[in-house]
Amino acid sequence: MNILAKPLLVVMMAVFLTAPFSADIYAQEYKYEAGGAVGISSYMGDANKTRYMDHPGFAAGLLFRYNINFHWALKTNLLVGRISGDTRDSGNIFPSGQPESFRRTFTEAATQAELNFLPYSDKYRYMGTKPYTPYLFVGAGITYAPGEFEYIGMNMPFGVGFKFKLKNRLNIAIECSMRKLFGDDFDVAQKKTQTWSLEQPYGIGSSLLKNRDWYSVTMICLTWDFGLREDPCHGN
């Protein structure tokens, strides 16, 4: 998955850099959204290099979104999820042939910029708005995971989603995303039981940009619009 995720991230960054961002783009009727999300989280790293959603765990969270206009939004989320991994399912050979597994809970706080492909609103149909749209998002956050060995570090969330207006002010969305971590010990939750660990199983060190730990989050989100704009047709 790491092989697939890296070019996807490059494409997404190119789209964000070339997409229009203008104060003249009409704004949505409401400034803000708030709500919750539930779904699954899974780990990718030394114990699982290729299988998306392997050993899925439960994830849930809260989110807040500021709608800049029909095409752009800023979202902040607070998530809690469960991940696990087992080298016996990886298909790789590890030192001494001894298996290693882990399980841990993480908390994430992150902010992302969202780009709606279609002008998203259930109002102003004369402007070509749609009550649904696919979207891309990318951002930055912090991940914390307690354990015998605590993990805390930066993450880069990026992914795709699809949102739909169920009714006036009520939105539903599904998101599939990856979180790139800037450390290589997310899968080291307890004291190692052998002469090696998942941090550097082959003794090869990592760097800030080159490491092997990721996690994915797939969630269904429900949000409620609020904060009516003084001028519902134009941004502030």
KAPE-V811009 format. One line per field, one symbol per residue. phi: phi as a letter, one per 20 degrees, with the letter a starting at -180 (. if undefined). psi: psi as a letter, one per 20 degrees, with the letter a starting at -180 (. if undefined). burial: 1 if it has 24 or more other ideal C-beta (glycine too) atoms within 12 Angstrom, else 0. Layout:
BEGIN
phi = ???
psi = ???
burial = ???
END
This chain:
BEGIN
phi = .gfefffffffffffffdffccfeffdffdfccbrcbcrccbdcafeaecefmflfcfcbadbccdefafdcbdcdccccbccbbbffeendddgmmefbcbbbdccccbcceddefdfeaedlffenfcebafbdbbabacdccfqgdfcbafccebrcbbdbefagmddcbcccbdceedbccfedecffebecbffbfdmefdcgddbddcbdccbddcccfbnfffdfecff
psi = hhhhhghggggghgghhiqpoqiipqrrhqhqqqbrqqbqqqqpbhinhhopkplqrqqqrqqppoogahhqqpppqoqprpqrqpiijhjrprpjjpqprrprqqpppqpqppophqooqjrlhijjqqjqqqqqqqbqappporahoqpprqqopqaqrpqpohrpipqqqpppqqopqkrkkhjnhrpqjajrrigmhjjorragioajprqqppqpppqpqrmpqhoihqr.
burial = 11001000100100110000000011111111111111111111111110011111101111111111111111111111111111100100010000011101111111111111001111100000111011111111111110000010111111111111100010111111111111111111100100001110100001000011111111111110100010000010
END
